[in-house]
Amino acid sequence: MRTSVPAAAAALILVLLGVPSGARAAAVFVELNPSTVPAGDELSIRASCEDNLKAATVTAEPIGSVTVSPEFGFLTATVRVPADTEPGDYPVALRCQEGGAATTTLHVVAGVEPSRGPATGGGGTAGGAIGSTLIGGGLLAVLAGLGLGVVSLRRRRLG
């Protein structure tokens, strides 16, 4: 198997230039999942620093100061937004031990409980005159189909 000269030259140039590897080009970031939560719900924090083997600190007004610990190559933690948190946007800041920092935004919304489900039906679960009309019409169509089936079977036997 022969290696082409241009491919070997390109590989040599990349080695000599010192193109950063994936490990050295790590980005400093902080993510919230979900980033929009009702007050009282949990959210997961995932962050990355230059050295993800050292814990870092994430701070935000509603959740206070949280330590994110190394797990699966990232810095993670799970927190609950206090139930009495006012709806709004809150800045979230990551501070790494080696000096890196990142920010994102936590969106807290009002926790509204629906009073009933949406009115999307029109069939057997529908209430009032429309529901009974639809059910009656369906039964009438089934009976008409059965009647036509009986008539067609009798004609075959006679004919």
KANOR-V331654 format. One record per backbone hydrogen bond with DSSP energy under -0.5 kcal/mol. NH is the residue of the N-H (numbers start at 1). CO is the residue of the C=O. If there is no record, write none. Layout:
NH|CO + NH|CO
This chain:
8|4 + 9|5 + 10|6 + 11|7 + 12|8 + 13|9 + 14|10 + 15|11 + 16|12 + 17|13 + 18|14 + 19|14 + 25|21 + 26|23 + 29|27 + 29|48 + 31|46 + 33|44 + 37|35 + 37|107 + 39|109 + 40|81 + 41|38 + 43|79 + 44|33 + 45|77 + 46|31 + 47|75 + 48|29 + 52|50 + 54|51 + 56|68 + 57|95 + 58|66 + 59|93 + 60|64 + 61|91 + 64|60 + 66|58 + 66|64 + 68|56 + 68|66 + 69|67 + 69|76 + 71|74 + 74|71 + 75|47 + 76|69 + 76|74 + 77|45 + 79|43 + 81|41 + 82|62 + 85|82 + 88|108 + 90|106 + 92|104 + 93|59 + 94|102 + 95|57 + 96|100 + 99|96 + 102|94 + 104|92 + 106|90 + 107|35 + 107|105 + 108|88 + 108|106 + 109|37 + 109|107 + 112|110 + 114|112 + 120|118 + 126|123 + 131|127 + 132|128 + 133|129 + 134|130 + 135|131 + 136|132 + 137|133 + 138|134 + 139|135 + 140|136 + 141|137 + 142|138 + 143|139 + 144|140 + 145|141 + 146|142 + 147|143 + 148|144 + 149|145 + 150|146 + 151|147 + 152|148 + 153|149 + 154|150 + 155|151 + 156|152 + 157|153 + 158|154 + 159|155
